[in-house]
Amino acid sequence: MATKESTDAGGGEAPARGGGGVQALETGLTVLDAFADVIRPMMLKEIALAADMHPAKVHRYLASFVKRGYVEQDAQGRYSLGRGALRIGLASLASLDAVRLVTPLLDELSNALGETVLAAVWGNRGPTVVQWRDSPRPVMVNVRPGSVLPLLSSATGRVFAAFMEPPLTAALVEEELKERAAESAYPSNAGEVAELLDGVRALHVGRVTGDVLPGVDSVSSPVFDYDSRMVLAITALGNSARFDSDPAGPIATAVRQAAETLSHRLGYPAAS
Protein backbone atom coordinates (compact mmCIF):
# COMPACT_ATOMS: atom_id res chain seq x y z
CA MET A 1 0.00 0.00 0.00
CA ALA A 2 1.43 3.35 -1.00
CA THR A 3 2.15 5.83 1.73
CA LYS A 4 1.19 9.49 1.48
CA GLU A 5 4.87 10.31 0.91
CA SER A 6 5.28 7.88 -1.95
CA THR A 7 2.00 8.94 -3.51
CA ASP A 8 3.18 12.56 -3.54
CA ALA A 9 6.44 11.55 -5.17
CA GLY A 10 4.86 9.41 -7.86
CA GLY A 11 3.21 10.39 -11.11
CA GLY A 12 -0.35 9.67 -9.99
CA GLU A 13 -2.80 12.36 -9.00
CA ALA A 14 -4.01 11.42 -5.56
CA PRO A 15 -7.37 13.01 -4.78
CA ALA A 16 -7.32 15.51 -1.94
CA ARG A 17 -9.04 14.49 1.25
CA GLY A 18 -12.63 15.51 0.99
CA GLY A 19 -12.58 15.15 -2.82
CA GLY A 20 -12.65 17.75 -5.52
CA GLY A 21 -8.90 18.33 -5.75
CA VAL A 22 -5.43 16.87 -6.20
CA GLN A 23 -3.58 16.47 -2.94
CA ALA A 24 -0.10 16.50 -4.48
CA LEU A 25 -0.87 19.75 -6.25
CA GLU A 26 -2.21 21.34 -3.09
CA THR A 27 0.93 20.26 -1.26
CA GLY A 28 3.07 21.82 -3.97
CA LEU A 29 1.14 25.07 -3.75
CA THR A 30 1.78 25.08 -0.01
CA VAL A 31 5.49 25.10 -0.84
CA LEU A 32 4.99 28.06 -3.18
CA ASP A 33 2.97 29.85 -0.49
CA ALA A 34 6.11 29.84 1.66
CA PHE A 35 7.59 32.45 -0.69
CA ALA A 36 4.65 34.83 -0.40
CA ASP A 37 5.68 36.68 2.76
CA VAL A 38 9.46 36.61 2.29
CA ILE A 39 11.09 38.95 -0.23
CA ARG A 40 14.61 37.47 0.00
CA PRO A 41 15.90 34.14 -1.37
CA MET A 42 15.58 31.26 1.12
CA MET A 43 17.48 28.09 1.88
CA LEU A 44 15.73 24.73 1.71
CA LYS A 45 15.45 24.43 5.49
CA GLU A 46 13.73 27.83 5.73
CA ILE A 47 11.18 26.88 3.09
CA ALA A 48 10.53 23.54 4.75
CA LEU A 49 9.97 25.26 8.08
CA ALA A 50 7.58 27.79 6.55
CA ALA A 51 5.67 25.02 4.73
CA ASP A 52 5.75 22.73 7.78
CA MET A 53 7.13 19.82 5.73
CA HIS A 54 10.17 17.55 5.74
CA PRO A 55 13.04 19.14 3.76
CA ALA A 56 13.39 16.06 1.51
CA LYS A 57 9.75 16.32 0.49
CA VAL A 58 10.04 20.06 -0.13
CA HIS A 59 13.14 19.49 -2.23
CA ARG A 60 11.24 17.22 -4.64
CA TYR A 61 8.63 19.91 -5.23
CA LEU A 62 11.25 22.62 -5.61
CA ALA A 63 13.07 20.54 -8.23
CA SER A 64 9.86 20.41 -10.30
CA PHE A 65 9.20 24.11 -9.83
CA VAL A 66 12.75 24.97 -10.91
CA LYS A 67 12.34 22.77 -13.99
CA ARG A 68 9.14 24.62 -14.93
CA GLY A 69 10.55 28.07 -14.17
CA TYR A 70 8.31 28.85 -11.20
CA VAL A 71 11.27 28.84 -8.81
CA GLU A 72 14.91 29.78 -9.35
CA GLN A 73 18.00 28.62 -7.44
CA ASP A 74 21.12 30.76 -7.16
CA ALA A 75 24.77 29.76 -6.84
CA GLN A 76 24.51 29.68 -3.05
CA GLY A 77 21.64 27.18 -3.19
CA ARG A 78 18.98 29.71 -2.20
CA TYR A 79 15.54 29.61 -3.79
CA SER A 80 13.30 32.44 -4.96
CA LEU A 81 10.25 32.76 -7.18
CA GLY A 82 11.03 32.56 -10.88
CA ARG A 83 9.70 33.99 -14.11
CA GLY A 84 6.86 31.51 -14.31
CA ALA A 85 5.45 32.68 -10.99
CA LEU A 86 5.99 36.29 -12.03
CA ARG A 87 4.09 35.74 -15.28
CA ILE A 88 1.09 34.31 -13.44
CA GLY A 89 1.22 37.08 -10.86
CA LEU A 90 1.26 39.79 -13.49
CA ALA A 91 -1.61 38.14 -15.36
CA SER A 92 -3.63 38.08 -12.16
CA LEU A 93 -2.90 41.72 -11.41
CA ALA A 94 -3.80 42.74 -14.96
CA SER A 95 -7.20 41.09 -14.54
CA LEU A 96 -7.99 43.08 -11.41
CA ASP A 97 -10.21 46.03 -12.21
CA ALA A 98 -10.79 48.31 -9.24
CA VAL A 99 -13.91 49.87 -10.77
CA ARG A 100 -15.41 46.45 -11.44
CA LEU A 101 -14.47 45.04 -8.05
CA VAL A 102 -15.88 48.01 -6.14
CA THR A 103 -19.40 47.41 -7.53
CA PRO A 104 -20.57 44.81 -4.98
CA LEU A 105 -18.85 46.70 -2.18
CA LEU A 106 -20.80 49.86 -3.00
CA ASP A 107 -24.06 47.90 -3.04
CA GLU A 108 -23.30 46.37 0.36
CA LEU A 109 -22.15 49.67 1.81
CA SER A 110 -25.21 51.57 0.62
CA ASN A 111 -27.53 48.91 2.02
CA ALA A 112 -25.70 48.75 5.34
CA LEU A 113 -25.49 52.51 5.89
CA GLY A 114 -28.70 53.63 4.23
CA GLU A 115 -26.69 56.50 2.74
CA THR A 116 -25.60 57.55 -0.74
CA VAL A 117 -22.19 56.18 -1.72
CA LEU A 118 -19.89 56.68 -4.68
CA ALA A 119 -16.58 55.59 -6.14
CA ALA A 120 -14.16 57.97 -7.86
CA VAL A 121 -10.92 57.56 -9.78
CA TRP A 122 -8.24 60.03 -10.84
CA GLY A 123 -9.10 61.49 -14.23
CA ASN A 124 -7.37 64.04 -16.43
CA ARG A 125 -9.16 66.87 -14.61
CA GLY A 126 -9.05 65.45 -11.09
CA PRO A 127 -11.19 63.10 -8.96
CA THR A 128 -13.91 61.75 -11.24
CA VAL A 129 -17.03 59.90 -10.07
CA VAL A 130 -17.39 56.54 -11.83
CA GLN A 131 -20.09 54.83 -9.75
CA TRP A 132 -22.99 56.15 -7.68
CA ARG A 133 -25.59 54.53 -5.41
CA ASP A 134 -28.55 56.55 -4.16
CA SER A 135 -29.84 55.83 -0.67
CA PRO A 136 -33.53 55.47 0.21
CA ARG A 137 -33.09 59.05 1.44
CA PRO A 138 -31.26 60.56 -1.55
CA VAL A 139 -29.49 63.87 -1.16
CA MET A 140 -30.19 66.62 -3.65
CA VAL A 141 -26.81 67.13 -5.28
CA ASN A 142 -25.69 67.80 -8.82
CA VAL A 143 -23.11 65.03 -8.76
CA ARG A 144 -23.30 61.86 -10.83
CA PRO A 145 -20.93 59.54 -12.74
CA GLY A 146 -18.61 61.73 -14.79
CA SER A 147 -18.66 64.62 -12.31
CA VAL A 148 -15.26 66.01 -11.34
CA LEU A 149 -14.87 66.88 -7.66
CA PRO A 150 -12.62 69.59 -6.16
CA LEU A 151 -9.52 68.53 -4.28
CA LEU A 152 -9.75 70.78 -1.24
CA SER A 153 -13.47 71.12 -0.60
CA SER A 154 -14.71 67.55 -1.10
CA ALA A 155 -13.99 64.51 1.06
CA THR A 156 -13.13 62.53 -2.06
CA GLY A 157 -10.77 65.23 -3.31
CA ARG A 158 -9.01 65.54 0.03
CA VAL A 159 -8.24 61.82 0.00
CA PHE A 160 -6.77 62.07 -3.50
CA ALA A 161 -4.79 65.17 -2.52
CA ALA A 162 -3.39 63.32 0.49
CA PHE A 163 -2.38 60.08 -1.20
CA MET A 164 -1.73 60.80 -4.87
CA GLU A 165 1.75 61.75 -6.04
CA PRO A 166 2.19 65.52 -5.45
CA PRO A 167 3.22 66.29 -9.06
CA LEU A 168 -0.21 65.08 -10.20
CA THR A 169 -2.14 67.27 -7.77
CA ALA A 170 0.07 70.36 -7.33
CA ALA A 171 -1.37 72.46 -10.18
CA LEU A 172 -4.97 71.77 -9.16
CA VAL A 173 -4.25 72.49 -5.50
CA GLU A 174 -2.61 75.80 -6.43
CA GLU A 175 -5.56 76.77 -8.61
CA GLU A 176 -8.10 75.97 -5.91
CA LEU A 177 -6.05 77.77 -3.26
CA LYS A 178 -6.31 81.03 -5.18
CA GLU A 179 -10.09 80.82 -5.09
CA ARG A 180 -10.22 79.76 -1.44
CA ALA A 181 -7.82 82.50 -0.33
CA ALA A 182 -10.14 85.07 -1.87
CA GLU A 183 -13.03 83.57 0.11
CA SER A 184 -11.00 83.05 3.31
CA ALA A 185 -12.11 79.41 3.29
CA TYR A 186 -10.10 76.69 5.05
CA PRO A 187 -7.65 75.63 3.76
CA SER A 188 -6.55 78.83 2.10
CA ASN A 189 -2.74 78.57 2.14
CA ALA A 190 -0.02 75.96 1.76
CA GLY A 191 0.44 75.55 5.50
CA GLU A 192 -3.25 74.82 6.05
CA VAL A 193 -3.26 72.37 3.15
CA ALA A 194 -0.32 70.48 4.66
CA GLU A 195 -2.06 70.41 8.04
CA LEU A 196 -5.29 69.15 6.50
CA LEU A 197 -3.68 66.43 4.41
CA ASP A 198 -1.53 65.20 7.30
CA GLY A 199 -4.76 64.60 9.20
CA VAL A 200 -6.27 62.69 6.26
CA ARG A 201 -3.18 60.51 6.01
CA ALA A 202 -3.21 59.77 9.73
CA LEU A 203 -6.83 58.60 9.71
CA HIS A 204 -7.13 57.33 6.12
CA VAL A 205 -10.35 59.34 6.08
CA GLY A 206 -11.21 62.61 4.40
CA ARG A 207 -14.30 64.53 5.49
CA VAL A 208 -16.21 67.71 4.75
CA THR A 209 -19.20 69.24 6.46
CA GLY A 210 -21.26 71.22 3.99
CA ASP A 211 -18.33 72.78 2.14
CA VAL A 212 -18.66 72.05 -1.57
CA LEU A 213 -22.34 71.11 -1.16
CA PRO A 214 -24.16 73.16 1.49
CA GLY A 215 -26.19 70.92 3.79
CA VAL A 216 -24.32 67.78 2.70
CA ASP A 217 -21.60 66.06 4.74
CA SER A 218 -19.32 63.33 3.43
CA VAL A 219 -16.50 60.97 4.38
CA SER A 220 -14.09 59.20 2.04
CA SER A 221 -11.28 56.64 2.21
CA PRO A 222 -8.54 55.60 -0.26
CA VAL A 223 -8.10 52.31 -2.11
CA PHE A 224 -4.57 51.18 -3.03
CA ASP A 225 -3.26 48.62 -5.52
CA TYR A 226 -0.45 46.04 -5.37
CA ASP A 227 2.10 48.79 -6.09
CA SER A 228 0.85 50.90 -3.14
CA ARG A 229 -0.65 53.49 -5.49
CA MET A 230 -4.01 55.04 -4.77
CA VAL A 231 -6.40 53.95 -7.52
CA LEU A 232 -9.86 54.79 -6.22
CA ALA A 233 -11.78 56.50 -3.42
CA ILE A 234 -14.92 55.22 -1.72
CA THR A 235 -17.17 57.95 -0.33
CA ALA A 236 -20.42 58.18 1.61
CA LEU A 237 -22.51 61.35 1.84
CA GLY A 238 -25.76 62.48 3.38
CA ASN A 239 -27.84 65.30 4.79
CA SER A 240 -25.92 67.27 7.42
CA ALA A 241 -28.87 67.09 9.80
CA ARG A 242 -28.49 63.34 10.24
CA PHE A 243 -25.18 62.28 8.65
CA ASP A 244 -22.41 61.33 11.12
CA SER A 245 -19.16 62.54 9.56
CA ASP A 246 -17.02 61.80 12.63
CA PRO A 247 -13.85 60.07 11.31
CA ALA A 248 -14.15 57.61 14.19
CA GLY A 249 -17.90 57.15 13.76
CA PRO A 250 -19.70 54.14 12.27
CA ILE A 251 -20.10 55.60 8.77
CA ALA A 252 -16.44 56.53 8.35
CA THR A 253 -15.41 53.21 9.87
CA ALA A 254 -17.57 51.27 7.39
CA VAL A 255 -16.23 53.30 4.46
CA ARG A 256 -12.63 52.78 5.57
CA GLN A 257 -13.20 49.04 6.03
CA ALA A 258 -14.72 48.76 2.55
CA ALA A 259 -11.68 50.57 1.11
CA GLU A 260 -9.32 48.27 3.01
CA THR A 261 -11.21 45.20 1.75
CA LEU A 262 -10.81 46.33 -1.85
CA SER A 263 -7.16 47.27 -1.30
CA HIS A 264 -6.54 43.75 -0.02
CA ARG A 265 -8.26 42.30 -3.09
CA LEU A 266 -6.01 44.41 -5.31
CA GLY A 267 -2.89 43.10 -3.58
CA TYR A 268 -1.98 46.15 -1.48
CA PRO A 269 0.90 44.90 0.74
CA ALA A 270 -0.14 46.86 3.84
CA ALA A 271 -3.59 45.24 3.71
CA SER A 272 -2.22 41.70 3.94
Secondary structure, DSSP 8 states (H G I E B T S, - for coil): ---HHHHHHSSS--B-TTSSSBHHHHHHHHHHHTTTT--S-B-HHHHHHHHTS-HHHHHHHHHHHHHHTSEEE-TTS-EEE-HHHHHHHHHHHHH--HHHHHHHHHHHHHHHH-SEEEEEEEETTEEEEEEEE--SS----S--TT-B--SSSSHHHHHHHHHS-HHHHHHHHHHHHHHHHHHT-SS-SHHHHHHHHHHHHHHT-EEEESSSSTTEEEEEEEEE-TTS-EEEEEEEEEETTT----TTSHHHHHHHHHHHHHHHHTT-GGG-
